[in-house]
Amino acid sequence: MASTRSPAGRLFDFLVANPHQVRLATWLRLERGRTEREPEGLGASVRRKIEALAEAQAAKRVAAEFTAEDLLAFTLALATAWVPASPTAPADPTPDQLDTRRTAVVEAVRRLTS
């Protein structure tokens, strides 16, 4: 299995275990602009992640070819591409398929940030 230390791998694992989160996030994006309500803490969470990425870029631990905002968006997109709630994923993936996809997600994010 790919590194358990990888944030992208941990996110992938969380979304596989909690596929409703992808559906809720998709619904939130569909409703964006129609309401001023946002899930509690979402904005602060996103800002913390962007700040952490920017700090890692400034310390040269993460590549700076993309903005911190871009890296967060790309990581989220990659991590959600193969979870069961995604339209691109098989409806009932096997453990081996999930492990292969997780490894691919982790490697793709590693290449983006290296």
C-alpha positions in Angstrom: 0.0 0.0 0.0 1.2 3.5 -0.7 2.5 5.6 2.1 0.1 6.2 5.0 1.9 9.5 5.6 0.7 11.0 2.4 -2.1 13.6 2.9 -3.5 12.6 -0.5 -3.6 8.9 0.5 -5.2 9.7 3.8 -7.8 11.8 2.0 -8.5 9.0 -0.5 -8.9 6.5 2.4 -11.3 8.9 4.2 -13.4 9.4 1.1 -13.6 5.7 0.3 -14.7 5.0 3.8 -17.1 8.0 3.7 -18.5 8.3 0.2 -21.3 10.5 1.3 -18.7 13.3 1.8 -18.1 13.4 -2.0 -21.9 13.7 -2.6 -22.2 16.4 0.0 -19.3 18.4 -1.5 -20.7 18.0 -5.0 -24.1 19.3 -3.8 -22.4 22.2 -2.0 -20.7 23.2 -5.3 -24.0 23.0 -7.1 -25.7 25.3 -4.6 -22.8 27.8 -4.4 -24.0 31.3 -4.9 -27.6 30.4 -4.1 -27.1 30.6 -0.4 -24.7 32.5 1.9 -24.5 29.5 4.2 -21.4 27.4 4.2 -20.7 24.3 6.3 -19.3 25.4 9.7 -15.5 25.6 9.5 -15.1 24.9 5.8 -13.7 28.3 4.9 -11.2 28.2 7.8 -10.2 24.7 6.9 -9.5 25.6 3.3 -7.5 28.6 4.4 -5.4 26.6 6.8 -4.6 24.1 4.1 -3.6 26.8 1.6 -1.5 28.5 4.2 0.3 25.3 5.1 1.0 24.6 1.4 2.3 28.2 0.9 4.5 27.8 3.9 5.8 24.5 2.6 6.5 26.2 -0.8 8.3 29.0 0.9 10.5 26.5 2.8 11.1 24.7 -0.5 9.5 21.4 0.8 6.9 21.7 -1.9 7.4 22.8 -5.5 6.2 26.3 -6.4 5.3 25.7 -10.1 1.6 26.0 -9.1 0.0 28.2 -6.5 -1.0 26.8 -3.2 -4.6 27.2 -4.2 -4.0 25.2 -7.4 -2.2 22.4 -5.5 -5.1 22.1 -3.0 -7.6 22.0 -5.9 -5.6 19.4 -7.8 -5.1 17.2 -4.8 -8.8 17.3 -4.0 -9.6 16.4 -7.6 -7.1 13.6 -7.8 -8.2 12.2 -4.4 -11.9 12.1 -5.4 -11.4 10.8 -8.9 -11.6 7.1 -8.0 -13.8 7.0 -4.9 -17.0 5.0 -5.2 -19.2 8.2 -5.3 -17.3 9.4 -8.4 -18.8 8.9 -11.8 -15.4 7.7 -13.1 -15.0 4.9 -10.6 -16.4 1.4 -10.7 -19.5 1.0 -8.5 -18.1 -1.7 -6.3 -14.2 -1.6 -6.5 -12.2 -4.5 -5.2 -9.6 -3.9 -2.5 -6.9 -4.4 -5.1 -8.5 -1.8 -7.4 -8.7 0.7 -4.5 -5.1 0.1 -3.5 -4.0 0.6 -7.2 -6.0 3.8 -7.4 -4.7 5.0 -4.0 -1.1 4.4 -5.2 -1.8 6.4 -8.4 -3.3 9.3 -6.5 -0.4 9.5 -4.1 2.1 9.3 -6.9 0.3 12.0 -9.0 0.3 14.4 -6.0 3.9 13.6 -5.2 4.8 14.5 -8.8 2.8 17.7 -8.6 4.5 18.8 -5.4 8.1 17.6 -6.1 
